Amino acid sequence: MSLGLKLTLLLVSFGCKDPFMPEISSEELSLLVVEGSIQLGQSAVTTIKLSRTIKTEENLKQAFEKNARVYIEGKQEVRYLLEEQETGTYRSSPLNLSPEGQYRIRIETTDGKEYLSDYVEGKITPPIDKVHWKWDPDGLRIYVNSHDPSNATRYYQWEFEETWQINSPLLSYYKFENGEMVALTPEETFQLAYCWNNTTSKDLILGTTTHLVKDTIEMPLVTMAHQSAKTQVKYSILVKQHALTKTEYEFLDRMKKNSNAMGSFFDPQPSETRGNITCVSAPDQLVVGYIGAYTWEVKRIYIKREELPGFPVQLDDCSRGGFISPNHPDSLQFYFSSGKNTPLKAIKDEDKIIGYSGTLSFCADCRVKVAGSSLKPDWWE
């Protein structure tokens, strides 16, 4: 969940009857929310997202801040412009910012206001030791392990991207188009048979080793059911790790605790939720967000279905057989015109096609079953 959306949810605490709206001025209800961090290292791209909380008659919503001017500034009088790629999302070109420098973000919005984050020192993130899984009684769990031999990191944050393959139980070699059967090309059959779906982490995943003698950590990232659709064929997770400063960790931890409690973002004091960004034009105005500067470490693993312990497979409608349509215009129209069914193979008597086998569309078209994509990721093994 994005910081902006999380803030919007935090501003309203739902009870049994009516939502509670804290007493906040109209200016506070149009807060600038800044998400992202300054990426250090070789060819690193910095992404900053800007949005505002706006009040409607009934609730609070998130609106993206467009047409702003966003810069990375270094203490050595260097400045890099971030271009707006999508509405409210600003990205730099690939940069080579040294972790030994100090950096900040400058934002100029269309209403004439200027915002500055504090200069922060760059932090080098230790490598990820491993990403691994465990088969627990209540599900499949995925963990990340890391350590810093110098005991200097202590505060960590992780994000992840999940991708998994979905195979159609049945193969289709025909499509019903313009009232008649048309043979599919091998590429079209492939697109119906193999899909990939993906999702990204939604919650703040934070960890600290301040209570330990050694800076060593193992963090659970994902838990899924034994029969999850994600692991029916092949699953991959890309884990991203970066170090945090103590102050940024404390800011994000407050955000996480407030979210879990569903309390007001402004309870008990707005000052307690301040990050390191100031509105230069109006210093008393609250700005939500914290800008850090660090390198990232990433690691990807794959999990194949055959690597997992066996478990019972649940039967679905695809396992119970299909139907056969006679090769007659009225029959074909009846079975396939709605799109709920998909033709599979031609049934022949010698050289004559006498009918077509068919099935429910989600049994032969993986794009229907899981709203996946037939575009195979370039990096997929």
N, C-alpha and C positions, 0 to 999 in steps of 0.2 A: 504494500500500500504506500502510495506517495505521501510525502510529508504534508503537502497541501491538502490532500483528501483526508489524511489522518487529523489534521487540524480542524477541518470542517466538521468531522465527526465528534471531535472533542468539545467543540463549542456547544454541542447540544447533548444533554444527558437524558436518555429516555427512561421514564418511569412507567408505572402501570397505566396511567391515563394520558396525561398531557406532557409533551416535551418541555423541559426547563430551558429557558433562554436567559443566560446571565445578563445583568445590566451592564452593557458595554456601549460606549459612544459609537456613533456612526463612523467616525474615523477609524476606530479600532476594528470595526467590522469590515474594513477594506485594507486589511494588512497585506503587505508584500511578503510572500513566502518564497524563499530562495533554497533550492535543492541542488546538491552537487558538490564537487570538490575539485581542486586543482591537481591535475595528473602530472606526475614527475617521471623523468626517465626518457629513454629513446623512443621517438615517434609516438609520444603519448598524446591522446586527444582529450581535452577537457570539455565536459558537458555540464551546462548550468540550465536549470529549469526555473522559470519565474511564473508565479501565479498570484492571485489575490483571493481572499475570502470576501464574498459579497453577500449581502442580506437581501432575500426576497421577502414577500409578504408572509410566507409561511416558514421558511427555514434559511439555512446558510448553504451557499454553493461555492464551488471553486471555479474561478475564471482565469484562463491563461493570460499572462502579460505579454503582449506582442509589441513589436517595433521598438524595443528598448535597445540601448547601446551597452554592450557588456564587454569588459576588458579584463585581462590578467595583467597585473602590474608587479614588477619586481623592484626591490630596493635599489638595484643598479640602474634605475631609470630606463627600464625596458617595458614595453607595452605591446600586448597582443589582442587583436580584436576577435571576438567570438561572433560568428555569423548565425543569424536565425535560420535554422533548418526546417523545423516545423513550428507551428504557432506556440510561442512560449518556450521553445527549446533552442538553446544557443550553443554552438560547438566551435572549438578552435580548429585550426589546421594542425597536422601532426607537429608537435614541438619537442624540443630536447631540453627541458628545464632541469637544472641540476638540483638534486636533493639538498645541496649545501646552501641554497639560496633562501630568501624570505619573499613571500608572495602574498598578494591580496587580490580581491575582486572589486572592480568599480562598475556600478550600474547607473545608467542615466535613463529614466523613464520618460514617456511622452508628456507627462504632466509637469515636466521641468524639475523634478526632484532627482537628487543624486544620493547614491548609497555607496558606502565603503565598508568592506570587511577589514578586520584587523590584519596587520602583517603577521603571518605565521611562518615558523621555520619548517622546512621540509623534513619528512620522516621517511626512513627507509623501512619497508615492510620485509620481515623475514620470509624465507620460502615456505611454501606448504610442504610439510613432510609427506603426507599421504591423505588421500580421500578413500574411504573404505566402507563396506557395508557389513551389517550383522543381521542374521536371521533370528529374530526374537519371537517368543510365543505370540505376541500381539501384533506382529508385522515386520516388515523390512525396514531397517533403520540405516541411514547414511550419515557418516561422521567425517569431520575434517580434523587433522592433527597438525600442530605446528609448535615450534619452539624457537627461542632466541637465546643462543649460548651466552650473550653478553648481559642477559637479564634486563634489557633496556626498553623493550616494547611494552609489555604488561597489559596493554589495552588493544583489543581487536574488534574488527567488524567484518562480517561476511555477507556476500550476496551469491545467488546461484541461478543458473539457467538449466532447466530440464528439457530434454528432447527424447521422444520415444517413437518407435516404429509401430505402425499398425498394418497388419496384413488382412485382406479380405478373406473370409473362409472359402469363398467360391470365386472362380474366374469367369469373367464375361468376355465373349467374343463377338457380340452383336449389340446394336442399339436400335431402338425403334424411333424412326425419324420420318416426319412427313408421311405418316401412314404406311410405312414399309420398313422392312428389316434391312439394315446396312451393316456389313462386316466391319469390325474394328481393326485398326492397324495394331501391330504389336506394341507400339508406343502407347496407344490409347488403352489397350488392355492392361499394360503396366501401370498407367496412371490410376486405374480403378482398383488395382490389386494392392498397391503399396503406397502408404501415406506416412507422414510424420507430423506429430503434434508437439507443441512446446508451451512452456509457461516459465515465469520468472518468480523469484522470491518476493513475497508481499510484505513480510514483517521485518522489523529491525532485529538483526541477529548480532548480539554483542557478547563479548566475553572478556574476562580479566583474570590475571594471575597474581594480583596483588596479595592474595591470601596464601600464596605458595612461596616456597623458598626458591624454586627454579621456575623460570619463565617458560613453562610447558603447558600446553592446553589441548584438550580434545573436546570438540563441540558437536552435538547432534544437530543435523541440518534438516533432514527429511524423514518422515515416517509414513509408510504407505501400507495398505492391506496386502496380505499374502497374494490375493487374487486381483491385485490392481491391474488395470488395463495398461499401465505404463510398462510393465515387465513381461507382457505376454509374448513379445518377440525380442526386442532389444531396446535398452534404455541407456541414456547418457546424461551425466550431470557435469556442468562446468562450474567450478567453485572459484569465486573471486575473494581475495583476502587483502585487507589493508590495515595498517596500524592506525591507532588513534592517539591523540594527546589526551591527557587526563581531563582537561576541561571539555573537550568535544565529547568524550565518552560520557561524562556526567550530564551534558545537555541531552544527548540522545537517550540516555537511560531514563531521564525524567520524562521525555516524550513517550517512551515505551510504557513506563509505569502509569502515566496518566491515561494512555490509551486502554490499557488493560482494566483500569478502574472505571472507565467511561465517565470520568469526571470532567469538570470544566477545564479547558486549557488555561483559564485565567484564575484558577483557584489553587493556592490562596493569593499569590501576588503575581502580576504580569512580569515583574522584574526577574522572578525566579525562572522564567522560561526564555529569557533573552539569550541569544547566541552571541556571535561576535561581529554582527553586521549593524551598522548605524545609518540612519537617515541623516545625511549631512545638512539637508535643508530644514529638518525638524528633528533635532536630537532626541526629543522626548517621545517620538513616535516609535511604537514597537515594530520591530522587523523580526520575522520568524526564520531561523536558519542558522547554520554554522558552516563556515568554509574552512576546510583543512587542506593540507598539501602533502601528498605522499605518493610513493610508488605502489603499484598493485602487483600481487602475485596470483597466478591462476593455475589450475590443474583440472584436467578432465579425466573421467573414468567411464567405461562402458560396463554394462551388466547384461549378459545374454541369458535368455530364458533357460537354457540347458545348464547354466552355472548354479541355478537356484535349486533348493530341495524340492522334491515333488509335492504337489498338493492337488486335491480333487478339482477337476475342471467343471464349472457350471455349464449345463446345457442351455443353449438359447434357441430361438426360432430357426436359426440357420442349420442346426443339427437335426432338425425334424423333417427334412426333405422339402422339395419345392413342388412344382406343378409342370404340366406340359400343356402348351397351347397348340391347337391345330393350326396349320399354315393356311389360315383363311383370313381375309381382311377384317371381317367382323370379330373373329376370335382375338386376333392380334390387337385390334383396337380396344377390346374389352379388357384384356390383361395388362397392356403396356402403355396405354395412352395417358394414364394419370400420373405416371412417373413413380408410383409406389412400388412397382415391380421392375426388375431388370432381366432381360433375356440373357441366357448363358450360352447354350450350344444349339446348333441345328440338328434335328433328328431326321435321318435319311432312310429311305427305303430304296436300296441300290443307289442310283444317282439323283433321286428325287427327294426334295425336302418336304417332309410331311408334317413337321411341327417344330416347335422350339421349346426347350426347357427354360424355366424361369424361376426366380426367387424374389424374396423381398429385397428392395434396393440396398438396404444397409448390409446385406450379406455379400454383395458383390461389388459394392462401391464404398471404399473406406472413407471417402470424403463425406458421404452421407452419415456414416456410423458415428464419427467422432468430430465432424467438422474440421478434419485435418487437411493437410496440403500434400499434393502429389509431387511437390518440388523437393527433391532430395537435397539436404544440406551439403554444401561443397566439402565440408570437413568430415562427413560421416564415413566411418570405416566400412 
